[in-house]
Structures are given as structure tokens and as C-alpha cells.
């Protein structure tokens, strides 16, 4: 009897509105994932069969040759024989992207947390005005800062160096400071007051009390910063053009521009692109829900 009642309720819940909502959701998922499938389909298609199978949804003879070529596991002669271009130094570019991203995430998160704590708890003249002006910086287009930053890096002699690539990103950003400040304001002041009575310094309180209980927003900010840094292209392309410094986005662009066969090596490019997507995709799948919940808590949309 109980099972029949449950089944009846489930049937009653299946209203036309719900069916339409699920249909729209399925359509949105399809539209979102279809370009990714085209990337995968192109990556597993043999280079010489790409244009002949352009109208097919699935390749007739899938192959991992393009992934082997992207990882440098085939010789240059074999690569050219199948219509490819010069091998991309994918592993070196991957290493550079990892170092570039980790450096930015660690330093930007730490300095942003310091600034956010100062705006949330410390009292000093003009604090609110400075915070307002700091937030106003979010209205400045990023492209406006490229020329001043480039001139500064050039004068410092940091062109084609790793420090020149990461310098504009390692300090705090307005978004990160505002994001963390919202969490620090919600921390009970009694914790800090008790520490002050025990003789703790502001930095000791920040390091030993505030940061340990703020792991969720810090991890969330780290994820968002990781995505932005991993996909950064224009600045590394300007400053770090040397092959040994190229990050994945720049290496893929240079790979696309090589056309000794008359057209870009689309299969090899898609294979390398898919490999570059995997780390961020895994990060979002594993920790995406945490990012959404943290953004909702902070009042951001």
C-alpha cells in the first residue's frame, strides 16, 4: 500500500511544466557539451580523414595517434607523413602552465587575504574610502593596464622571464579582496578579542585563527584564480614568447599558426586542447559545488 502511494505521488509530480523544464535543461546541456564533443571527435580522427568525415558525428576509425603526436611520442618524420606540422612541446608547456598557475594562486590568495583582513578588522584613517577606491578598480578594463605593465616589465629587464610573466598577477585583486572580506566580516569578533587578551599580534591572529577557519573561501578563491590563470593568454604571449617559457595557451596558438602543409593541424591542435582542458574540467567537477555555495554565501552572483 505504501509503495503504491509513493508511486502515485511520483506520477502526480510529473507535470507538463516539469517535463518542459527537464527538456530545456537537456537541451542546454547538449548545447554546452556538443562543442566539447566536436573537440574530442576531431582529436580521435586520423589527420588524413578529417575533412572526409567532417559531416559525421562519430569517426569511423577512432585513433589515439593525435594524442601521441601532441605528447611528442612520435617522430617528426612520422608527424609530417600524416599531414601534421612540427611537434608541439606539450610537456614543457604543461609544466610552464602549472608553475605559472601555482605561483599566481599562492601569492594572489595570500596577499588578497591580508588586504581583506585589514579592511575587515583593522581600523586606520581612510579605510572605507581606500576600500571604495580599491573596488572602483574593477571598472577599469584589463586591456588599459597592458601598456603600463609592459613598460614597467621592460624597464625592469624582465621581458622573456618567468618573473615578468607572473608579476602583474601575484598581488591582490579587487574581486579577491571583496570576496574574502565578506567572510572575514562574518567571523565572530570574540575569537579575536580573546586572542588579543592573551597578547597575540594582529598577524598571529590572522595566521593562526582567521586562515584556518576560512579554508572554504580560500579554496574557492584558489579555484577561481586557477581557472583564470590557466586560461591566461595575452600577457604570457607578449612577455614570454620563448619556447622554454610558453604556457599552454601560447603554445597552442603558436601550434595553430604553423601551416607548412597549407592548413593548420586541426587534429593535433584539438588533441592538445583537450589535454589542456582536462585539469580544469576535473577541478570543476570535484569542487564546483563548493564554489557555487561560497559565492552564494558572499552575496555574489
N, C-alpha and C positions, 0 to 999 in steps of 0.2 A: 504493500500500500504506500509506504513511504517512497519507494523507488518510482512508482507511477506518478506520485505528486511532484517529485523533483523533475521528472521528465516533462510533465505538463508545464511546469514553470519555465523550464528551459525553452520549450516550444513557444510559449507566450512571449518570451523576451525577444524572439527572432522577428522583430517588426520590420516593415519596409524601410523605415529610417535607418535601422541598424544595418540592414543589408546594403543600402546605398552608401552608408559610411564606410563599411568594410570594402566595398567595391572601389570607392575613391581612394582609400588607403592603399589597396593593392595596386591601383593604377599609379599612384605616386611612388610606391616602392619600385615598380617596374621602370618608370621613367628615370628614377635615380640610379638604379643598378644597371640599366641597359648600356650606358656608355662604358661602365667598367667591364661588362661582358665583351664589348667590342675590343677593348684593350687586350683582354685575355685571349679572345678568339684570334686576333691578329698576331699575338705573341706565339701561339702554338701552331700557326700556319707556316708551311715551308715558304721561304722567300720567293722562290720561282713560281709558286702557285697562288700568291696573294691576290693579284688582280683577276685571275681566273675564277677565284672563289669569293669575290667581293660581295656578291648578292646572296651568298649562303649564310645561314645563321650559325651553322656548325661546320668546322673544317672537315673535309673528307678523310684526311690522313694527318691527324694531330702529331706534332713533333716537339721535342724539347731542345731542338737544335738552337733556336734563338736564345734561350736562356743560357745554354752553354757558351754561345758566342758573346753574350753580354757579360758573362763572368770570366771571359778570357780563357776559356777551356779549349778553344780550337786555334789552329794556326792562322796566320794572316792569309796564307795562300788558300786554305780551305774556306775562309771567310769571304774572300774575293770571288771564289769559284761559285758560290751560291748567290752572288749578286749583292753582297754586303759591302760595307765601307771599312775603313780602318777600325781596328778593335778599340772599344772604349775601355779606359782604365777604371772599371766599375768599382773594384775593391778599394782602390786608393780614394776614389770619390766618396764612397761609402764611409771610409774611415774619416775623411775630412768633414763630412756632414755630421757624423757622430760627435767629433771633437768640437766642431763649431756649435752644435746644438747644446751639448752638455755645458760648455763654458758659459753660454748665454743664460741657460736656465738656472745654473747655480748662482752666478753673480747677480743676475737681474732679480731673482726671487729674494736673495738675501738683502740687497740694498733697498728693494721696494718694501720689504718687511720692516727694515729700520726706519725708513721715512714714514711708513704708515703708522708705526707705533708712536713716533714723535708727534704726528698730527692728532693721534687719538688720545694720548695720555699726557704728554709733556705740555707745560704752559710756558710760552715765551711771547714776547711782543710781536704783534702782527701775524700770529699763527693762522687765524682764519683767512686773512687777506692773502697770505702766501699760498694757502691751500686752494683758495679760489683761483688765483692766477695759475697755479700748477695744473688744475683741472682744465682751465681755459686752453692749455696747450694741446688738448685733444682736438681742438677745432683747427689746428694748423695742419694742412696736408703734408704727408710724409715726403712728397716729392720736393717741397720747398727746402727741406733740410739737406738734400743730397749735395748740392753745390758747396754750401759752407762746410759740411762734414768732409767732403772730398779735399777741399783746400787745406783744412786742418790736418788731415791724414798725410797729405802730400808734404806739407811743411815739416811734419814730424819725421818724414822719411819712412813712413810705414806702408807705402804702396807695395803690393805683391808680398805682403807679410800676413801672418795669422793674426797678430795683434791689431793690424789695420782693419781686418775683416770683422772682428768682434767688438772693436772699440765703441761704435755708436749704439750697441745693444746691451752692454753689460751693466749699465746703471739703471736706476728706477725709471719706470714709465708711469704716466698719469693713471692709466687704467689699472695697473697693478697696485698702485698706492691706494686708490679709491677702493678697490676690491678688498684688500686686506684691512683697510681702516674700518670697514663695516663690521668685520668680525672682531677686531680688537675692541671696538666700542661695546660689543655685547659681552665681553669678558667681565665678570664681577670685579669691582674695584677692591673688594675685601681681600682678595688674594694678594694684590699688590701692596695694600696697606699693611697687611700682616708681615710681608717681606721687608717693607721699609722699617717697621718696628724692630726687626731683627738685624737691621744695619745693612741690608742689601742695597747695592747701587742700581740705578735705572738699567744699565746694560746687563747686570746679573739677572734682574727680574725678567728682562726681555729674553735673555738666552736660556734661562733655566726654568721659567714658568710660562711665559707667553707662547714661545715657539712650540714647546711640547704639547700644549693643549690646542694648538692651531694647525695640527697636521693636515686636517681635511682641506682647509682653504689653501694651504701651501702646496699640497699635492695637486689641487685643482688648478692653481695658477701655474704650476710647473707643467701640467699637461697642455694648457692653452699656449704657454710660451714655447713648448716643444714643437707644437704644430706650426706656429708662426716661424720659428727659427728654421725648422726642417724645410719649409717651403720658400724660404727667403731666396730671391734670385738676383734682383737688380744690383744691390750693393756688393755681394760677393763677385758678381760678374764684372763690376767696374774695378774693384780693388784687387781681387785675387784671380787673375787670368792665367797664371802659370799652371801647367798641368799638375804639378805636385800640390797645388793649393785649391784646385777646383772642387767645389762641393757638388753634390749630385745634380742639383738643378742646373748649374752652369755646365757640367759635363754632358748632360742630356741635350742642352741647347747646342753645344759645340758638335755633338754627335749628329744632331739633325742637320746642321749646316754643311756637313761633309757629303758631297754628292758626286764622287768620281764616276759612279755608274749612271749618272744622268738624273737620278731622283733620290730622295732620302731613303735610308734603310729603315722602312717603317716597321718591319717585323722585329728587327733588333732593337729599335727605339721603344716599341711597345713592351718588349720583354724587360728591358732595363727600367722602364717607367713602372711596370707592375711590381718589380722587385723593390723599387723605391717607395711604393705606396704601402707595402706590407707592414713596416714598423708602425706607421701612424694608424693604419687600419686596426691592428691588434690593440694598440693603445686605447683607441676609442671604444672598441668592443668591450674591453676589460673594465675600463674606468669611465666610460661615457656617462653612465647614470650618476656617478658621483659628481661629475662636472655640472650636470643639469641641476641637481639638488643644491649644490653650493651656490650656483648663480641665482637660483630662486631665493635662497636664504638671504643673499646680499642685496636683493631688490633689483638686480639687473635683468634685462630682457633681451 
